[in-house]
Amino acid sequence: MAQLEINNLTKIYPPDVLALDDISFEVEQGEFLVIIGLSGSGKSTLLRCINRLIEPTEGSIKFEGKEVTTASSKELKAIRKEIAMVFQRFNLIERSLVLTNVLTGQLGELSFWRSMLGRFPEEMKQTAHEKLKTVGIPEQAFKRADELSGGQQQRVGIARALMQNPKLLLADEPVSSLDPATSGTIMDYLAEINDQGKTVVTSLHFLDLVRKYGTRAIGLKGGKIVYDGHPKDIDDEKFKEVFGEEAEKVHIS
């Protein structure tokens, strides 16, 4: 049984925008899967459907045999503890401390009032410091999140995701707003997480990063899968199939 099974997934945004069109694929535990395609191809929608941040219109999503699409609130909460997400725009609480932002990755483990009052157990705080060390910014723990650079904020987002100790890490365009050097650093951290046995599913624009880090690529165009294979097998013909005849390779890679 695959870790993640997606069958006949369709998403239609009102009134009639078809974002995902009857797509099916499986992801094995430990893969580093990269979703590629132009803006509007359905990449972000796909990732957000996996943990039901967006509700699918039709189809089935199973994670480790558990049905995600029909899960109750209680069941979905348990599933989401095993699926963490890193966002394109970081989604940090900008006025809060970096350490507090990392700790929010485990809010589901605290009572409502302890969460509201920011009363985090010392053991949880120590784990948060360790996660900041993992992503190379332990010295930033007591700065406000909005004092950090974009690359540092994305590292905070990764540390927050790691607080869940997830089995699956979703990353929605995690380097699209970063410079090339910082992008490489962020991708290195995702690769390290993958090397530890965790499955990574991320969307990317840059073909060189896809080829360097991905063990598999899925190309979306108009909400349909037009490529599924090894990143290094994306030749000029397959590139045009994914990105269109008018797309210039230099702008993507």
KAJO-V513321 format. One record per run of one state. SS is the DSSP state (2 for helix, 1 for strand, 0 for the rest). FROM is the first residue (numbers start at 1). LEN is the number of residues. If there is no record, write none. Layout:
SS_FROM_LEN ; SS_FROM_LEN
This chain:
0_1_3 ; 1_4_10 ; 0_14_3 ; 1_17_11 ; 0_28_4 ; 1_32_5 ; 0_37_6 ; 2_43_8 ; 0_51_7 ; 1_58_6 ; 0_64_2 ; 1_66_2 ; 0_68_5 ; 2_73_8 ; 0_81_2 ; 1_83_4 ; 0_87_10 ; 1_97_1 ; 2_98_12 ; 0_110_2 ; 2_112_6 ; 0_118_4 ; 2_122_13 ; 0_135_3 ; 2_138_3 ; 0_141_3 ; 1_144_1 ; 2_145_3 ; 0_148_2 ; 2_150_13 ; 0_163_5 ; 1_168_5 ; 0_173_7 ; 2_180_16 ; 0_196_3 ; 1_199_5 ; 0_204_3 ; 2_207_7 ; 0_214_2 ; 1_216_6 ; 0_222_2 ; 1_224_6 ; 0_230_1 ; 2_231_3 ; 0_234_2 ; 2_236_8 ; 0_244_5 ; 2_249_4 ; 0_253_1
